[in-house]
Amino acid sequence: MTDESEPCVGPTETTARIRALLDGAGVVYRYVEHDPTRTSEESAAARGEVLEVGGKSIVLKVGDTFRICVLSAARQLNSNRVRRHFKESRARFASRDELLDLTGLVPGCVPPFGPPILTPPNCLDEAFLENDRIAFNAGSLTCSIVMPLAAYLDLARPEVFSFSRHTDA
């Protein structure tokens, strides 16, 4: 894997699984290796993309189920909408340790894929459908993929509903 002091730097097993899935499906995508990025803004700049197409993956524990919630990096998560959608009384962010146990990844590395890439089911904020592509960190702080949104929807099969709000910029 990677050096403990710099987790998720360089291509990871998750990066390889995503690329194999895309290649196997014949998806045309752009793969970008860049310096480590810690924020959505840094990731967008490293990819040469606008912030809006960045797919921010947040792992939430909703009731007793962990879920990967994907939204535009230009928007904020409304966890109450997620909780209500799944008819649960509570929702919280996964801890760093839970995230590592569930995915083998650290914050900022989680791609917008549930099965067959990661175990937790995934959902996509419906505001993301305004985009024609999705850009994301592919299991690494230094590896990104930019791909057509239609291909992402076909392969990732996320549950789509509204769970974000505009950022207060």
Secondary structure, DSSP 8 states (H G I E B T S, - for coil): ---TTSTT-S--HHHHHHHHHHHHTT---EEEE-S---SHHHHHHHHT--GGGBEEEEEEEETTEEEEEEEETTEEE-HHHHHHHTT-S-EEE--HHHHHHHHS--TT---S--TTTSSS-EEEEGGGGG-SEEEEE-SSSSEEEEEEHHHHHHHH--EEE--EEE---
